[in-house]
Amino acid sequence: MRLNEITFTDALPVDGYGPGFFRVGGEVHEGALLIWDRGRADWGGLEDHETLLSMIGFVDVIFVGTGAETAHLPKDLRDRLEEAGLGVEAMNSPSACRTYNVLLSEGRRVALAALPV
């Protein structure tokens, strides 16, 4: 199989995940994760609206990983993000990681906020 090298922005892709952790750039991150081209950080989960709102103007869409199962975002969170012009897509965390990596490889302005599986 022929493999092509993918060039990412300054943001690192998610290399892997497991019970309670994510691996980004070869380093393990315990707990909920927020990652975008300006770095990575702990994320306070679905109640942490302000952290996600701080990305206005820097990203076009945030992929929200809701853990092992897909769950709806709290309505007030979705409304605030969409009113601010920020796209938001909720899905289970494995799907959110994969989708984030694909769009990141295309050079898109994306972020990932994910709860561990």
C-alpha positions in Angstrom: 0.0 0.0 0.0 1.3 3.4 -0.8 1.2 6.0 2.0 1.3 9.7 1.5 2.8 12.0 4.1 0.2 14.4 5.6 1.4 17.8 6.7 -0.6 19.3 9.6 -0.8 22.9 10.7 0.8 23.6 14.1 -2.0 21.5 15.6 -1.1 17.9 16.3 -3.4 15.0 15.3 -4.9 12.6 17.9 -2.7 9.5 17.7 -4.9 7.4 19.9 -7.3 7.2 22.8 -8.4 4.7 25.5 -10.2 4.6 28.8 -9.6 8.0 30.4 -6.9 9.3 28.0 -6.0 10.6 24.6 -2.5 10.4 22.9 -1.6 13.6 21.0 1.8 14.0 19.4 3.0 10.9 21.2 2.2 12.3 24.6 -0.6 11.0 26.8 -3.3 13.5 28.0 -5.5 12.3 30.9 -9.1 13.3 31.0 -11.1 15.6 28.7 -9.1 17.3 26.0 -9.3 20.5 24.0 -6.9 20.8 21.0 -6.5 23.2 18.2 -3.7 25.0 16.3 -2.8 27.0 19.4 -2.2 24.0 21.6 -3.9 21.6 23.8 -5.4 21.8 27.2 -7.7 20.3 29.8 -11.3 20.9 29.0 -14.0 21.3 31.7 -16.6 19.2 29.7 -20.0 20.1 28.5 -20.5 22.7 31.1 -17.3 24.6 30.1 -19.0 27.0 27.6 -16.5 29.8 27.9 -13.5 27.8 26.8 -15.3 26.9 23.6 -16.5 30.4 23.0 -13.0 31.7 23.3 -12.3 30.1 19.9 -14.5 32.5 18.0 -12.6 33.9 15.1 -9.9 31.2 15.3 -11.7 28.1 14.2 -14.7 27.4 11.9 -16.0 24.3 13.5 -15.5 22.5 16.8 -16.0 18.7 17.0 -17.3 17.7 20.4 -16.6 14.2 21.4 -19.2 13.1 23.9 -17.4 10.0 25.2 -18.1 6.4 24.2 -21.6 7.2 23.1 -23.0 10.0 21.0 -25.0 12.4 23.1 -26.8 15.7 22.3 -25.1 18.9 23.4 -26.9 21.0 26.0 -29.2 23.3 24.1 -27.8 26.4 25.6 -24.3 25.5 24.6 -25.3 24.7 21.0 -27.3 27.9 20.8 -24.4 30.1 22.1 -21.9 28.6 19.8 -24.1 28.8 16.7 -25.2 32.4 17.5 -21.5 33.2 17.6 -21.0 31.8 14.1 -19.1 28.8 15.3 -20.0 25.4 13.8 -20.4 22.6 16.2 -20.7 18.9 15.6 -21.4 16.4 18.4 -20.5 12.8 18.0 -18.9 10.0 20.0 -15.2 10.7 20.9 -13.7 8.1 18.6 -15.6 9.6 15.6 -14.7 13.2 16.7 -11.0 12.3 16.8 -11.0 10.8 13.4 -13.1 13.6 11.8 -10.8 16.2 13.5 -7.7 14.5 12.1 -9.1 14.4 8.6 -10.1 18.0 8.5 -6.9 19.0 10.2 -4.9 17.2 7.4 -6.8 19.3 4.9 -5.5 22.5 6.6 -9.0 23.4 7.9 -9.5 25.7 11.0 -10.9 23.0 13.4 -10.8 22.2 17.1 -11.6 19.1 19.1 -13.2 19.1 22.5 -13.5 15.6 23.7 -14.5 13.6 26.7 -12.6 10.3 27.2 -14.1 7.0 26.4 
